[in-house]
Protein backbone atom coordinates (compact mmCIF):
# COMPACT_ATOMS: atom_id res chain seq x y z
CA UNK A 1 0.00 0.00 0.00
CA UNK A 2 1.24 3.47 -0.66
CA UNK A 3 0.05 6.95 0.00
CA UNK A 4 -1.27 8.20 -3.29
CA UNK A 5 -1.92 11.86 -2.51
CA UNK A 6 -2.85 14.07 0.41
CA UNK A 7 -6.32 15.57 0.16
CA UNK A 8 -4.94 18.96 -0.86
CA UNK A 9 -2.45 17.79 -3.53
CA UNK A 10 -3.24 19.06 -7.06
CA UNK A 11 -3.23 15.61 -8.67
CA UNK A 12 -5.86 14.51 -11.15
CA UNK A 13 -8.07 11.74 -9.67
CA UNK A 14 -8.27 10.17 -13.13
CA UNK A 15 -4.49 9.81 -13.32
CA UNK A 16 -4.39 8.26 -9.84
CA UNK A 17 -7.13 5.74 -10.63
CA UNK A 18 -5.52 4.84 -13.96
CA UNK A 19 -2.26 3.92 -12.18
CA UNK A 20 -3.89 1.48 -9.72
CA UNK A 21 -3.12 -2.23 -9.96
CA UNK A 22 -6.00 -4.57 -10.91
CA UNK A 23 -8.18 -5.37 -7.89
CA UNK A 24 -7.34 -2.08 -6.20
CA UNK A 25 -9.29 1.12 -5.79
CA UNK A 26 -8.53 4.57 -4.47
CA UNK A 27 -10.00 5.06 -0.99
CA UNK A 28 -9.88 7.90 1.51
CA UNK A 29 -8.24 7.22 4.86
CA UNK A 30 -7.75 9.41 7.91
CA UNK A 31 -4.46 9.40 9.80
CA UNK A 32 -2.93 11.49 12.55
CA UNK A 33 -3.23 12.47 16.17
CA UNK A 34 -6.41 14.07 17.56
CA UNK A 35 -6.46 17.67 16.40
CA UNK A 36 -4.02 16.90 13.59
CA UNK A 37 -5.90 14.31 11.53
CA UNK A 38 -5.70 14.51 7.76
CA UNK A 39 -7.41 12.65 4.94
CA UNK A 40 -5.17 10.87 2.48
CA UNK A 41 -5.96 8.54 -0.41
CA UNK A 42 -4.64 4.99 -0.35
CA UNK A 43 -4.64 1.94 -2.57
CA UNK A 44 -7.30 -0.32 -1.12
CA UNK A 45 -8.22 -3.85 -2.28
CA UNK A 46 -11.70 -4.11 -3.77
CA UNK A 47 -12.54 -6.87 -1.22
CA UNK A 48 -11.80 -4.53 1.71
CA UNK A 49 -14.96 -3.42 3.52
CA UNK A 50 -13.24 -1.40 6.21
CA UNK A 51 -14.09 2.29 6.39
CA UNK A 52 -10.62 3.86 6.64
CA UNK A 53 -12.12 7.28 7.37
CA UNK A 54 -14.23 6.24 10.39
CA UNK A 55 -11.55 3.80 11.58
CA UNK A 56 -8.75 6.36 11.52
CA UNK A 57 -5.25 5.46 12.62
CA UNK A 58 -2.46 7.49 14.20
CA UNK A 59 0.03 6.37 11.57
CA UNK A 60 -0.34 5.25 7.96
CA UNK A 61 1.64 2.11 8.85
CA UNK A 62 -1.25 1.03 11.11
CA UNK A 63 -3.78 0.86 8.25
CA UNK A 64 -4.88 -2.72 7.60
CA UNK A 65 -7.43 -4.11 5.16
CA UNK A 66 -10.25 -6.43 6.22
CA UNK A 67 -13.07 -8.01 4.26
CA UNK A 68 -16.60 -8.80 5.32
CA UNK A 69 -16.83 -10.98 8.41
CA UNK A 70 -18.65 -14.30 8.20
CA UNK A 71 -19.39 -16.56 11.14
CA UNK A 72 -21.19 -19.55 12.56
CA UNK A 73 -22.58 -19.75 16.08
CA UNK A 74 -23.04 -22.93 18.09
CA UNK A 75 -26.30 -22.78 20.10
CA UNK A 76 -27.18 -24.88 23.11
CA UNK A 77 -30.49 -26.36 24.19
CA UNK A 78 -29.72 -25.38 27.79
CA UNK A 79 -29.48 -21.64 27.22
CA UNK A 80 -30.51 -18.70 25.08
CA UNK A 81 -27.08 -17.61 23.88
CA UNK A 82 -24.62 -19.26 21.55
CA UNK A 83 -21.78 -20.92 23.43
CA UNK A 84 -19.25 -20.58 20.63
CA UNK A 85 -18.72 -18.45 17.59
CA UNK A 86 -16.28 -19.19 14.82
CA UNK A 87 -15.60 -16.37 12.38
CA UNK A 88 -13.46 -15.60 9.37
CA UNK A 89 -12.55 -12.76 7.04
CA UNK A 90 -10.00 -11.83 4.41
CA UNK A 91 -7.23 -9.58 5.69
CA UNK A 92 -3.92 -7.97 4.79
CA UNK A 93 -1.48 -5.78 6.69
CA UNK A 94 0.53 -3.99 3.98
CA UNK A 95 3.02 -2.44 6.42
CA UNK A 96 3.67 -5.54 8.54
CA UNK A 97 7.27 -6.45 9.29
CA UNK A 98 6.21 -10.04 8.55
CA UNK A 99 6.06 -10.20 4.76
CA UNK A 100 3.48 -13.03 4.92
CA UNK A 101 0.94 -10.66 6.51
CA UNK A 102 1.23 -8.19 3.63
CA UNK A 103 -0.54 -10.39 1.09
CA UNK A 104 -4.22 -11.28 1.36
CA UNK A 105 -4.87 -14.15 3.74
CA UNK A 106 -7.80 -15.47 5.77
CA UNK A 107 -8.26 -14.85 9.49
CA UNK A 108 -10.14 -17.52 11.42
CA UNK A 109 -10.95 -17.02 15.08
CA UNK A 110 -13.21 -18.05 17.91
CA UNK A 111 -13.30 -14.86 20.03
CA UNK A 112 -11.08 -16.44 22.69
CA UNK A 113 -7.50 -16.13 21.50
CA UNK A 114 -5.38 -14.78 18.70
CA UNK A 115 -6.79 -15.31 15.23
CA UNK A 116 -5.32 -18.02 13.03
CA UNK A 117 -3.91 -16.61 9.79
CA UNK A 118 -4.22 -18.96 6.84
CA UNK A 119 -2.90 -18.92 3.30
CA UNK A 120 -5.49 -19.58 0.59
CA UNK A 121 -4.28 -23.22 0.36
CA UNK A 122 -4.53 -23.68 4.13
CA UNK A 123 -8.04 -22.19 4.00
CA UNK A 124 -9.10 -24.67 1.32
CA UNK A 125 -7.76 -27.55 3.43
CA UNK A 126 -9.59 -26.26 6.51
CA UNK A 127 -12.81 -25.89 4.51
CA UNK A 128 -12.54 -29.54 3.43
CA UNK A 129 -12.12 -30.61 7.08
CA UNK A 130 -15.07 -28.43 8.17
CA UNK A 131 -17.27 -30.00 5.47
CA UNK A 132 -16.27 -33.48 6.71
CA UNK A 133 -17.02 -32.36 10.28
CA UNK A 134 -20.46 -31.14 9.13
CA UNK A 135 -21.20 -34.57 7.70
CA UNK A 136 -20.21 -36.14 11.03
CA UNK A 137 -22.53 -33.69 12.82
CA UNK A 138 -25.42 -34.77 10.57
CA UNK A 139 -24.68 -38.43 11.30
CA UNK A 140 -24.64 -37.71 15.04
CA UNK A 141 -27.97 -35.85 14.71
CA UNK A 142 -29.51 -38.89 12.99
CA UNK A 143 -28.35 -41.17 15.81
CA UNK A 144 -29.68 -38.79 18.47
CA UNK A 145 -32.99 -38.34 16.62
CA UNK A 146 -33.50 -42.10 16.24
CA UNK A 147 -32.60 -42.67 19.87
CA UNK A 148 -35.02 -39.94 21.01
CA UNK A 149 -37.88 -41.07 18.78
CA UNK A 150 -37.47 -44.69 19.76
CA UNK A 151 -37.45 -43.86 23.44
CA UNK A 152 -33.92 -45.21 23.76
CA UNK A 153 -31.63 -43.18 25.97
CA UNK A 154 -28.42 -42.02 24.37
CA UNK A 155 -26.61 -42.84 27.64
C-alpha positions as a printed NumPy array, in Angstrom:
array([[  0.   ,   0.   ,   0.   ],
       [  1.235,   3.474,  -0.66 ],
       [  0.047,   6.948,  -0.002],
       [ -1.265,   8.201,  -3.291],
       [ -1.915,  11.855,  -2.507],
       [ -2.852,  14.074,   0.408],
       [ -6.318,  15.567,   0.156],
       [ -4.937,  18.962,  -0.865],
       [ -2.446,  17.794,  -3.53 ],
       [ -3.238,  19.058,  -7.057],
       [ -3.232,  15.607,  -8.674],
       [ -5.858,  14.513, -11.15 ],
       [ -8.073,  11.744,  -9.67 ],
       [ -8.267,  10.174, -13.132],
       [ -4.486,   9.81 , -13.318],
       [ -4.388,   8.256,  -9.843],
       [ -7.134,   5.74 , -10.63 ],
       [ -5.522,   4.835, -13.957],
       [ -2.262,   3.918, -12.176],
       [ -3.888,   1.477,  -9.722],
       [ -3.121,  -2.234,  -9.96 ],
       [ -6.   ,  -4.571, -10.906],
       [ -8.184,  -5.37 ,  -7.894],
       [ -7.338,  -2.083,  -6.204],
       [ -9.292,   1.118,  -5.788],
       [ -8.531,   4.574,  -4.475],
       [-10.003,   5.059,  -0.993],
       [ -9.878,   7.904,   1.509],
       [ -8.244,   7.225,   4.861],
       [ -7.751,   9.407,   7.912],
       [ -4.461,   9.395,   9.802],
       [ -2.929,  11.494,  12.545],
       [ -3.229,  12.47 ,  16.168],
       [ -6.412,  14.068,  17.56 ],
       [ -6.463,  17.668,  16.402],
       [ -4.022,  16.902,  13.588],
       [ -5.902,  14.311,  11.534],
       [ -5.7  ,  14.514,   7.76 ],
       [ -7.41 ,  12.655,   4.943],
       [ -5.172,  10.867,   2.48 ],
       [ -5.962,   8.541,  -0.411],
       [ -4.641,   4.987,  -0.355],
       [ -4.64 ,   1.938,  -2.573],
       [ -7.304,  -0.323,  -1.124],
       [ -8.222,  -3.851,  -2.276],
       [-11.704,  -4.109,  -3.765],
       [-12.543,  -6.867,  -1.218],
       [-11.803,  -4.531,   1.709],
       [-14.963,  -3.423,   3.522],
       [-13.241,  -1.403,   6.214],
       [-14.09 ,   2.286,   6.393],
       [-10.624,   3.863,   6.637],
       [-12.122,   7.279,   7.373],
       [-14.231,   6.243,  10.386],
       [-11.546,   3.796,  11.582],
       [ -8.754,   6.36 ,  11.516],
       [ -5.248,   5.455,  12.617],
       [ -2.463,   7.486,  14.2  ],
       [  0.026,   6.371,  11.565],
       [ -0.335,   5.251,   7.962],
       [  1.643,   2.106,   8.848],
       [ -1.255,   1.03 ,  11.106],
       [ -3.776,   0.86 ,   8.252],
       [ -4.882,  -2.719,   7.6  ],
       [ -7.431,  -4.113,   5.164],
       [-10.254,  -6.433,   6.219],
       [-13.069,  -8.007,   4.258],
       [-16.604,  -8.802,   5.319],
       [-16.833, -10.983,   8.415],
       [-18.651, -14.3  ,   8.205],
       [-19.391, -16.561,  11.142],
       [-21.192, -19.549,  12.564],
       [-22.578, -19.747,  16.079],
       [-23.044, -22.925,  18.093],
       [-26.302, -22.782,  20.098],
       [-27.176, -24.884,  23.106],
       [-30.491, -26.36 ,  24.186],
       [-29.724, -25.379,  27.795],
       [-29.483, -21.635,  27.219],
       [-30.509, -18.7  ,  25.084],
       [-27.083, -17.606,  23.881],
       [-24.616, -19.261,  21.554],
       [-21.783, -20.924,  23.425],
       [-19.253, -20.578,  20.631],
       [-18.719, -18.446,  17.589],
       [-16.282, -19.189,  14.819],
       [-15.596, -16.371,  12.378],
       [-13.46 , -15.598,   9.367],
       [-12.549, -12.759,   7.041],
       [ -9.998, -11.831,   4.406],
       [ -7.23 ,  -9.581,   5.688],
       [ -3.915,  -7.965,   4.794],
       [ -1.481,  -5.776,   6.689],
       [  0.529,  -3.989,   3.979],
       [  3.016,  -2.44 ,   6.415],
       [  3.67 ,  -5.536,   8.54 ],
       [  7.268,  -6.448,   9.295],
       [  6.207, -10.04 ,   8.548],
       [  6.059, -10.2  ,   4.763],
       [  3.479, -13.029,   4.916],
       [  0.938, -10.66 ,   6.508],
       [  1.23 ,  -8.194,   3.626],
       [ -0.544, -10.388,   1.087],
       [ -4.218, -11.276,   1.357],
       [ -4.865, -14.149,   3.744],
       [ -7.8  , -15.466,   5.773],
       [ -8.256, -14.848,   9.489],
       [-10.139, -17.516,  11.416],
       [-10.949, -17.015,  15.081],
       [-13.209, -18.049,  17.915],
       [-13.303, -14.857,  20.032],
       [-11.084, -16.439,  22.694],
       [ -7.503, -16.128,  21.503],
       [ -5.376, -14.78 ,  18.705],
       [ -6.793, -15.314,  15.227],
       [ -5.322, -18.025,  13.029],
       [ -3.905, -16.613,   9.793],
       [ -4.224, -18.961,   6.835],
       [ -2.896, -18.923,   3.3  ],
       [ -5.494, -19.582,   0.594],
       [ -4.284, -23.216,   0.355],
       [ -4.533, -23.678,   4.131],
       [ -8.042, -22.189,   4.001],
       [ -9.096, -24.665,   1.316],
       [ -7.763, -27.553,   3.428],
       [ -9.59 , -26.264,   6.508],
       [-12.813, -25.892,   4.513],
       [-12.536, -29.544,   3.434],
       [-12.125, -30.608,   7.08 ],
       [-15.07 , -28.433,   8.171],
       [-17.273, -30.   ,   5.472],
       [-16.27 , -33.476,   6.713],
       [-17.02 , -32.357,  10.281],
       [-20.455, -31.142,   9.133],
       [-21.198, -34.573,   7.703],
       [-20.214, -36.145,  11.026],
       [-22.528, -33.688,  12.825],
       [-25.423, -34.765,  10.571],
       [-24.678, -38.428,  11.299],
       [-24.636, -37.708,  15.04 ],
       [-27.973, -35.853,  14.706],
       [-29.51 , -38.887,  12.989],
       [-28.347, -41.175,  15.808],
       [-29.681, -38.786,  18.472],
       [-32.989, -38.338,  16.623],
       [-33.496, -42.095,  16.237],
       [-32.605, -42.672,  19.867],
       [-35.016, -39.939,  21.006],
       [-37.884, -41.07 ,  18.783],
       [-37.469, -44.685,  19.762],
       [-37.454, -43.86 ,  23.44 ],
       [-33.92 , -45.206,  23.756],
       [-31.629, -43.176,  25.972],
       [-28.417, -42.023,  24.369],
       [-26.609, -42.838,  27.638]])
